[in-house]
Amino acid sequence: MSMAYKDMTPELRRQEYDAVKTQYDALKAKELRLNMARGKPGKEQLDMVSDILTVLSRPEDCIVDGVDVRNYGELSGIGAAKRLFADILGCRPEECFIGGNASLTLMYDTISKAYTHGLLHSEKPWCKLDTIKWLCPAPGYDRHFKITQSFGFEMITVPMTPEGPDMDLVESLVRDPAVKGMWCVPKYSNPDGIVYSDATIRRIAALRPAAPDFLLMWDNAYCVHEFFGDYVPFPDILALCREAGNPDMVFEYASTSKITLPGAGVSVMAASVDNQAYMQKLLGIQTISYDKVNALRHVLYLKDKAHTLALMKRHAAILGPKFRCVLDHLERDIAPLGIASWQKPKGGYFVSVNTAPGLAKRTLELCREAGVVMTGAGATFPYGIDPNDSNIRIAPSLPPVGELEQAMEIFCTSLRLAALEQLMA
C-alpha cells in the first residue's frame, strides 16, 4: 500500500527511490516524443469542425445584411457576427468589435493603444508616466503576463483563491493611482480552472480605482468550454460595471479558437459604446477591417448560442476522456504520496498541479529528458518566476488518449522521482 513519502523511514524511502528510478529509466529508454506544452485542440476536434470550410460556396452566400463581405469596409465587423457574439456573451451587439483569429491580438492592441495614446479617460498616454503597475492573478496565463512585461509594466502578483482573485488585496492595491489594470480569466481560469464566484465578480465590477483609466482586461476565453457536466452561465460583466458606475472600465475578449479552427477563428472585443467609438478611431488607422468572409463563415456555421453549445457538447465528448485520464493518473499515482495537490476542473483546457515547494522545475526537467514537453516551470507567474517552484500546467487536449496515458505515466514517475531526490538530499 502506498504511503506518504514524508512518513517513510529512510530505508523505505531508499527502496522506493530505487524502484521509481528503475521505472523512470525504462520509460526514458522508450525514447518517446510527446507534447503537452499548449492547450491546442487535437486532430479529432479539428476534423469534427472542418466542414466550416465549405459553408460559403457561392458568390451570393457572401452578402449579409446588404454587405458584401468580400469587399473593403465595416471596420467593427459585420452585424451578424456582432449579434452572434452578443448572444454568446450576454452583452449588446453595439458593444462588440469583431477581430481576426486571435483575441490575444485585440488584447495586445488595447494595451498598446493605452500606452501610445491613452484610453478614453486617460490624462496622458501611459508611455509618458513614470510608473505603470499591473495586477496579475496567479497562477495565470503566461501570454497575458508577457504582454504587460513587454511594455515595462511593474507586475504585482495577486494570489488566486477558489472564488477568484484575492479581492481584499485587489481592493487595497487599486487605491494606488499607478495601478492601471488587471488581467482576469473569469471562467475556467488558465491554468487552475477556477470559475469566479458571483460575489467576486460583483466586487470586481464595483471597484473604485484611484486611476480614472483603470483597465479591467476580462479574457472570457473559456465562456462555453465545459467538458464535464452542463453549461455554466456567467454574468454580463459590461452590464455589471455599468450598473456599478464603471461603464468604461472593462474590455471583454473571447474567440472561437477552441470552438472551430484556432488557426482560422474569429475574436471579439466587447466594451462600452463610448470605448468602442474611441478605440475604433485608433484601430481605423491600422486596419480597414478584419476578415469578414471568415466572420460570416462562423455566423452561418455556429448560428446562435444554443447551436454553439450543442457543438461544445461534441467537443466535450472528445476532451472529457483526456481530462479523466490525467485526473485518474494523479489520483492513483500521486494522491497517496502527499507530494502534490491539484484542481479538478469541469471546463477550460488545463489541469493545474501544485507540487510540494521546490519540485516543479526538476519534475519538468525529468519529463523533458524522458520525452514529454510541457509548459515551462514558472510560466504561470509574472516574470516567469514561481516563488515556490511548485505550479505545473498540464495541457491534455492535443495528444490522443493512448499517448496521454504514456505522457502521464512519465509525468507521475518524474514527480515521484523529484520528490524522493529532494527528501533524500
Buried (B, 14 or more C-beta within 10 A) or exposed (E): EEEEBEEBEEEEBEEBBEEBBEBBEEBBEEEBEBBBBBBBBBEEBBEBBEEBEEEBEEEEBBEBEEBBBEEEEBBBBBBBBBBBBBBBBBBBBEBBBBBBBBBBBBBBBBBBBBBEBBBBBBEEBBEEBEEBBBBBBBBBBBBBBBBBBEBEBBBBBBEBBEBBBBBEBBBEBBEBBBBBBBBBBBBBBBBBBBBBBEEBBBBBBBBEBEBEBBBBBBBBBBBBBBBBEEBBEBBBBBBBBBEBEBBBBBBBBBBBBBBBBBEBBBBBBBBBEEBBEBBEEBBEEEEEBBBBBBBBBBBBBBBEBEEBBEBBEEBBEBBBBBBBBBBEBBEEBBBEBBBBBBBEBBBBBBBBBBBBEBBBBBBBEBBBEBBBBBBBBBBBBBEBEBEEBBBBBBBBBBBEBEBBBBBBBBBBBBBBBBBBBBBEE
